[in-house]
Amino acid sequence: EENPMIGFRGCGRYTDPFFTECFEMELDAIKKVRGAMGMTNVEIMIPFVRTLDMARDVMLILEKNGLKRGENGLKVNMMAELPSNVF
């Protein structure tokens, strides 16, 4: 069975305009946990990063939503899908 959603996950989904509202709700939850609840040990994991442009785009979205890497000890981890993203 063909599934058109198989490729729509992780970083690609987070940076797609179709998913903006959902991703912003997820980011609001992270801000609440880190801010109001004081759990600053919570880190962000961005899966399925396929290109450096995708990584940059998702970082801009995080910053736009008040989650800047390094601020208040925030760590952003990314799962690189292609070795060329690392080297």
Secondary structure, DSSP 8 states (H G I E B T S, - for coil): ---TTTT--HHHHHTSGGGHHHHHHHHHHHHHHHTTT--TT--EEEEEE-SHHHHHHHHHHHHHTT--TTGGG--EEEEESSGGGT-
